[in-house]
Every structure is written in structure tokens, then in C-alpha cells.
Amino acid sequence: YCKNSNEYNKKAWSHNSHLKESTLEQRIRFKVLLFTFKALNGAAPSYIRDLLTIHKGQRQLRSSTGNILVVPKTRLKTAGDRTFIYQAATLWNALPETIRSMKTVATFKCHVKTYLFQLAYSS
């Protein structure tokens, strides 16, 4: 779906229609993932960047190059699991590595929308 940014701009309405049809939960996931992407790529405010920590493994593994975030431990299931930090790390780590390694916001948005749409309507 998303070959380059020009194609993204041409197909923006079709991808936005996917998002409009999706649930509120999917829209929230999209926004959290977009903020996370921007924070990891220096395009978000510093207070958001400071909340996220990239996991540094003790050994050099193939998975260590995938921009995995540290998921904070929470004491309260109801409130702690709803925090931005927890949701951002959990959702980010669940993304395929190919999406996490996108270079531009436009391609990231396009691929994340497609990914979330497929998750919502795959069953």
C-alpha cells in the first residue's frame, strides 16, 4: 500500500477512511504509536521523549536492533496499564520490526493504519 510519500498523499483519503471505520480503541492506538514514533525520531517534545526508554540487552542479539522499548512494571492493573508509558511500550513492541524501522512519518502512518486495520478486521 505505501511505496512512497507521494503515493501516501494520493491515497490519504482511502487510508483515512479505514481509520474512520475503525473503532475508537484503534484510533487511540494509532495516536499512541504516532507519538511514540515521533518521540523516538526526535520529532516530539522532550517531555514525551524522556518517558520512553530503549531496551539495551546485555548480549548482542538479532532482536536487539529492533528498537524495543522497556515496558515499565505497574502496581495497579486498572490505572497503571492505562498510562502512556505502558501503552506506548506495549504497542510499539507489538509492531512488526519492519514498521518500527520506518524512516519517515508519512510511511510510518500509512503502514500503521494498514496494520491496525488488518488487526481489527482479520478475524
Solvent accessible surface area in square Angstrom, and as a share of the most:
residue,aa,sasa,rsa
1,Y,162,0.62
2,C,13,0.08
3,K,170,0.72
4,N,78,0.40
5,S,52,0.33
6,N,98,0.50
7,E,40,0.18
8,Y,25,0.09
9,N,99,0.51
10,K,167,0.71
11,K,92,0.39
12,A,24,0.19
13,W,192,0.67
14,S,54,0.35
15,H,4,0.02
16,N,45,0.23
17,S,46,0.29
18,H,52,0.23
19,L,32,0.16
20,K,122,0.52
21,E,115,0.52
22,S,11,0.07
23,T,77,0.45
24,L,125,0.62
25,E,96,0.43
26,Q,8,0.04
27,R,99,0.36
28,I,96,0.49
29,R,71,0.26
30,F,8,0.03
31,K,115,0.49
32,V,20,0.11
33,L,2,0.01
34,L,16,0.08
35,F,93,0.39
36,T,0,0.00
37,F,1,0.01
38,K,60,0.25
39,A,5,0.04
40,L,48,0.24
41,N,83,0.43
42,G,49,0.47
43,A,65,0.51
44,A,7,0.05
45,P,63,0.39
46,S,64,0.41
47,Y,149,0.56
48,I,16,0.08
49,R,103,0.38
50,D,115,0.60
51,L,72,0.36
52,L,20,0.10
53,T,81,0.47
54,I,68,0.35
55,H,97,0.43
56,K,165,0.70
57,G,40,0.38
58,Q,190,0.85
59,R,188,0.69
60,Q,155,0.69
61,L,102,0.51
62,R,233,0.85
63,S,76,0.49
64,S,49,0.31
65,T,99,0.58
66,G,4,0.03
67,N,58,0.30
68,I,49,0.25
69,L,3,0.02
70,V,68,0.39
71,V,62,0.36
72,P,43,0.27
73,K,195,0.83
74,T,48,0.28
75,R,232,0.85
76,L,109,0.54
77,K,159,0.67
78,T,96,0.56
79,A,56,0.43
80,G,13,0.12
81,D,24,0.13
82,R,185,0.68
83,T,62,0.36
84,F,61,0.25
85,I,57,0.29
86,Y,45,0.17
87,Q,60,0.27
88,A,0,0.00
89,A,1,0.01
90,T,55,0.32
91,L,28,0.14
92,W,2,0.01
93,N,40,0.21
94,A,67,0.52
95,L,4,0.02
96,P,54,0.34
97,E,82,0.37
98,T,95,0.55
99,I,12,0.06
100,R,20,0.07
101,S,48,0.31
102,M,40,0.18
103,K,175,0.74
104,T,68,0.40
105,V,50,0.29
106,A,25,0.20
107,T,24,0.14
108,F,0,0.00
109,K,54,0.23
110,C,0,0.00
111,H,52,0.23
112,V,0,0.00
113,K,12,0.05
114,T,18,0.10
115,Y,45,0.17
116,L,4,0.02
117,F,56,0.23
118,Q,98,0.44
119,L,90,0.45
120,A,38,0.29
121,Y,110,0.42
122,S,88,0.57
123,S,147,0.95
